[in-house]
Each structure stands twice: as structure tokens, then as C-alpha cells.
């Protein structure tokens, strides 16, 4: 199996098994403060993500106000060989 195929397989496995992601947003453009938080998620058949959030969290309020966001999915620490 090529290196590319191994990476693709690892990616697909992670996306099939992960249940939580980390969201990072800017609180506002002026101060550049970064807000982060964990959220459970699900994936639809088309590959898009549904993120379960609460309006109480700062990162979600920033997201709802139109600030850009990025997310990261990490392997469960209980299953990871390195943490």
C-alpha cells in the first residue's frame, strides 16, 4: 500500500470513529482573540458536518456572528499511541 493510500485510510478511519472536534473562531476582527471549544459532531452521507453546540459558549457566539472558523478532529486519547 502506498504512503498516500495509508494516509487516506487513516483519515477515513478517524472520520468514521471520532465523535468530537475542536472549533476555533476569532472573537472579533479588532482584537484577534481566538475562542476554542470542543463539540460533538456527525457527518452526513455527502461528507458535510453537523456540529452540536450551545449558544452559551464564546466560540459559538463568534461563529454565529459571522467570524471565520476552523476545526480540528483528533484521535481519542484512549486509542492514541502518542498524546
N, CA, C and O of each residue as an XYZ file, in Angstrom:
332
protein
N       0.851     -1.175      0.000
C       0.000      0.000      0.000
C       0.896      1.236      0.000
O       1.852      1.319      0.770
N       0.577      2.196     -0.870
C       1.382      3.411     -0.961
C       1.176      4.279      0.271
O       0.204      4.115      1.008
N       2.113      5.213      0.486
C       2.001      6.137      1.619
C       0.721      6.960      1.539
O       0.070      7.210      2.554
N       0.366      7.376      0.336
C      -0.852      8.172      0.159
C      -2.070      7.349      0.570
O      -2.953      7.852      1.265
N      -2.120      6.112      0.152
C      -3.246      5.233      0.498
C      -3.314      5.005      2.010
O      -4.406      4.951      2.575
N      -2.160      4.872      2.670
C      -2.132      4.696      4.125
C      -2.687      5.926      4.838
O      -3.454      5.806      5.793
N      -2.298      7.099      4.369
C      -2.793      8.345      4.965
C      -4.289      8.481      4.730
O      -5.022      8.876      5.637
N      -4.752      8.161      3.526
C      -6.181      8.240      3.235
C      -6.974      7.272      4.096
O      -8.063      7.606      4.564
N      -6.438      6.073      4.310
C      -7.113      5.089      5.148
C      -7.173      5.573      6.601
O      -8.206      5.436      7.257
N      -6.079      6.136      7.101
C      -6.058      6.669      8.467
C      -7.057      7.807      8.612
O      -7.767      7.886      9.614
N      -7.117      8.694      7.612
C      -8.084      9.797      7.622
C      -9.509      9.267      7.670
O     -10.318      9.713      8.484
N      -9.814      8.316      6.799
C     -11.164      7.770      6.742
C     -11.549      7.083      8.044
O     -12.684      7.212      8.502
N     -10.622      6.359      8.635
C     -10.879      5.701      9.918
C     -11.155      6.732     11.006
O     -12.082      6.570     11.800
N     -10.356      7.787     11.041
C     -10.565      8.841     12.030
C     -11.937      9.480     11.854
O     -12.654      9.677     12.836
N     -12.310      9.802     10.641
C     -13.603     10.437     10.393
C     -14.774      9.510     10.715
O     -15.858      9.984     11.055
N     -14.573      8.203     10.615
C     -15.629      7.242     10.936
C     -15.770      7.016     12.437
O     -16.856      6.682     12.911
N     -14.684      7.193     13.191
C     -14.709      6.841     14.607
C     -14.741      8.032     15.555
O     -15.214      7.897     16.684
N     -14.256      9.182     15.134
C     -14.218     10.346     16.018
C     -15.636     10.830     16.298
O     -16.533     10.694     15.466
N     -15.816     11.396     17.486
C     -17.128     11.903     17.880
C     -17.089     13.372     18.293
O     -18.130     14.004     18.470
N     -15.888     13.901     18.442
C     -15.732     15.264     18.934
C     -14.719     16.004     18.079
O     -13.752     15.417     17.595
N     -14.951     17.298     17.898
C     -13.982     18.125     17.205
C     -13.711     19.391     18.010
O     -14.461     19.734     18.924
N     -12.640     20.070     17.659
C     -12.266     21.330     18.291
C     -12.557     22.442     17.296
O     -12.076     22.407     16.164
N     -13.345     23.432     17.714
C     -13.664     24.580     16.875
C     -12.844     25.770     17.355
O     -12.733     26.006     18.558
N     -12.271     26.516     16.420
C     -11.551     27.756     16.745
C     -12.150     28.881     15.905
O     -12.295     28.752     14.689
N     -12.495     29.980     16.564
C     -13.030     31.149     15.889
C     -12.337     32.394     16.425
O     -11.756     32.371     17.509
N     -12.401     33.476     15.664
C     -11.956     34.774     16.159
C     -13.125     35.406     16.899
O     -14.252     35.397     16.405
N     -12.859     35.962     18.096
C     -13.946     36.604     18.834
C     -14.432     37.840     18.092
O     -15.632     38.114     18.056
N     -13.505     38.589     17.499
C     -13.846     39.700     16.610
C     -12.595     40.084     15.830
O     -11.484     39.698     16.194
N     -12.779     40.825     14.787
C     -11.657     41.194     13.917
C     -10.681     42.154     14.587
O      -9.491     42.140     14.272
N     -11.165     42.989     15.509
C     -10.321     44.030     16.093
C      -9.235     43.479     17.015
O      -8.064     43.828     16.872
N      -9.617     42.623     17.955
C      -8.615     42.173     18.934
C      -7.937     40.861     18.559
O      -6.896     40.528     19.125
N      -8.497     40.121     17.631
C      -7.878     38.881     17.184
C      -7.876     37.773     18.217
O      -7.145     36.793     18.071
N      -8.685     37.910     19.265
C      -8.774     36.879     20.306
C      -9.339     35.597     19.702
O     -10.340     35.635     18.987
N      -8.710     34.481     19.984
C      -9.170     33.198     19.470
C      -9.985     32.495     20.548
O      -9.544     32.366     21.690
N     -11.160     32.050     20.177
C     -12.032     31.286     21.064
C     -12.038     29.843     20.578
O     -12.178     29.591     19.381
N     -11.887     28.906     21.487
C     -11.910     27.493     21.105
C     -12.847     26.720     22.016
O     -13.152     27.142     23.131
N     -13.288     25.597     21.521
C     -14.128     24.716     22.322
C     -14.317     23.385     21.626
O     -14.098     23.256     20.421
N     -14.726     22.401     22.405
C     -14.993     21.064     21.885
C     -16.482     20.930     21.594
O     -17.312     21.467     22.328
N     -16.821     20.214     20.525
C     -18.215     19.978     20.171
C     -18.369     18.583     19.584
O     -17.526     18.139     18.804
N     -19.439     17.892     19.953
C     -19.726     16.625     19.276
C     -20.193     16.915     17.851
O     -20.735     17.984     17.572
N     -19.979     15.963     16.963
C     -20.375     16.165     15.568
C     -20.835     14.861     14.947
O     -20.602     13.776     15.480
N     -21.493     14.994     13.811
C     -21.871     13.857     12.978
C     -21.597     14.244     11.541
O     -21.542     15.427     11.206
N     -21.426     13.249     10.697
C     -21.227     13.516      9.269
C     -22.400     12.969      8.482
O     -22.917     11.889      8.770
N     -22.808     13.730      7.490
C     -23.865     13.292      6.590
C     -23.262     12.469      5.457
O     -22.046     12.450      5.266
N     -24.113     11.802      4.723
C     -23.645     10.954      3.623
C     -22.861     11.730      2.569
O     -22.002     11.165      1.892
N     -23.154     13.023      2.427
C     -22.437     13.829      1.430
C     -21.093     14.346      1.942
O     -20.391     15.061      1.227
N     -20.727     13.985      3.187
C     -19.441     14.396      3.746
C     -19.488     15.663      4.571
O     -18.500     16.013      5.217
N     -20.621     16.363      4.566
C     -20.721     17.587      5.365
C     -20.862     17.241      6.848
O     -21.220     16.118      7.204
N     -20.580     18.212      7.694
C     -20.573     18.024      9.134
C     -21.755     18.714      9.785
O     -22.149     19.803      9.369
N     -22.318     18.093     10.795
C     -23.292     18.723     11.673
C     -22.616     18.825     13.036
O     -22.157     17.826     13.589
N     -22.561     20.037     13.566
C     -21.882     20.276     14.837
C     -22.931     20.639     15.874
O     -23.735     21.547     15.662
N     -22.923     19.926     16.999
C     -23.863     20.185     18.088
C     -23.219     21.169     19.054
O     -22.173     20.887     19.639
N     -23.853     22.325     19.216
C     -23.248     23.381     20.013
C     -24.257     24.022     20.953
O     -25.444     23.696     20.943
N     -23.754     24.937     21.758
C     -24.580     25.726     22.665
C     -24.273     27.200     22.443
O     -23.114     27.581     22.284
N     -25.294     28.014     22.432
C     -25.096     29.458     22.274
C     -24.412     30.082     23.487
O     -24.033     31.253     23.447
N     -24.253     29.322     24.550
C     -23.601     29.837     25.754
C     -22.095     29.975     25.577
O     -21.465     30.768     26.277
N     -21.514     29.225     24.663
C     -20.061     29.236     24.513
C     -19.596     30.381     23.615
O     -20.260     30.734     22.640
N     -18.449     30.951     23.962
C     -17.913     32.105     23.231
C     -17.591     31.753     21.784
O     -17.822     32.567     20.890
N     -17.062     30.556     21.536
C     -16.704     30.210     20.160
C     -17.938     30.087     19.273
O     -17.872     30.394     18.082
N     -19.047     29.647     19.823
C     -20.272     29.546     19.027
C     -20.868     30.923     18.784
O     -21.350     31.194     17.684
N     -20.849     31.792     19.774
C     -21.343     33.159     19.568
C     -20.536     33.857     18.473
O     -21.097     34.577     17.647
N     -19.228     33.644     18.469
C     -18.385     34.227     17.418
C     -18.752     33.641     16.054
O     -18.837     34.367     15.063
N     -18.965     32.353     16.010
C     -19.350     31.686     14.767
C     -20.683     32.232     14.262
O     -20.829     32.515     13.073
N     -21.641     32.377     15.149
C     -22.958     32.881     14.758
C     -22.923     34.342     14.328
O     -23.786     34.793     13.576
N     -21.921     35.084     14.807
C     -21.809     36.489     14.396
C     -21.077     36.642     13.065
O     -20.865     37.759     12.592
N     -20.691     35.514     12.463
C     -20.088     35.563     11.140
C     -18.573     35.512     11.121
O     -17.965     35.670     10.062
N     -17.950     35.294     12.273
C     -16.487     35.207     12.301
C     -16.035     33.913     11.630
O     -16.740     32.905     11.689
N     -14.866     33.933     10.993
C     -14.353     32.713     10.365
C     -14.045     31.651     11.419
O     -13.759     31.966     12.574
N     -14.107     30.414     11.004
C     -13.853     29.313     11.930
C     -13.057     28.214     11.241
O     -13.092     28.063     10.020
N     -12.350     27.466     12.045
C     -11.664     26.260     11.593
C     -11.925     25.180     12.629
O     -12.222     25.475     13.787
N     -11.814     23.935     12.206
C     -11.956     22.868     13.190
C     -10.902     21.802     12.965
O     -10.354     21.642     11.874
N     -10.646     21.088     14.035
C      -9.667     20.010     14.027
C     -10.310     18.782     14.649
O     -11.025     18.879     15.646
N     -10.054     17.647     14.063
C     -10.517     16.380     14.627
C      -9.285     15.623     15.087
O      -8.328     15.456     14.330
N      -9.313     15.167     16.327
C      -8.174     14.420     16.860
C      -8.632     13.040     17.320
O      -9.798     12.820     17.645
N      -7.687     12.138     17.335
C      -7.966     10.775     17.774
C      -8.214     10.757     19.275
O      -7.595     11.518     20.018
N      -9.110      9.896     19.721
C      -9.391      9.704     21.135
C      -8.088      9.336     21.845
O      -7.377      8.428     21.415
N      -7.781     10.044     22.931
C      -6.531      9.789     23.663
C      -6.424      8.346     24.149
O      -5.321      7.806     24.232
N      -7.548      7.718     24.469
C      -7.531      6.335     24.944
C      -7.043      5.378     23.873
O      -6.550      4.294     24.186
N      -7.177      5.769     22.609
C      -6.779      4.915     21.498
C      -5.460      5.334     20.850
O      -4.896      4.582     20.055
N      -4.968      6.518     21.180
C      -3.783      7.060     20.516
C      -2.507      6.418     21.050
O      -2.398      6.129     22.241
N      -1.553      6.201     20.164
C      -0.257      5.678     20.597
C       0.609      6.794     21.164
O       1.515      6.529     21.953
N       0.346      8.030     20.775
C       1.061      9.211     21.308
C       0.016     10.244     21.697
O      -0.964     10.452     20.981
N       0.235     10.893     22.847
C      -0.647     12.002     23.237
C       0.158     13.190     23.668
O      -0.408     14.221     24.032
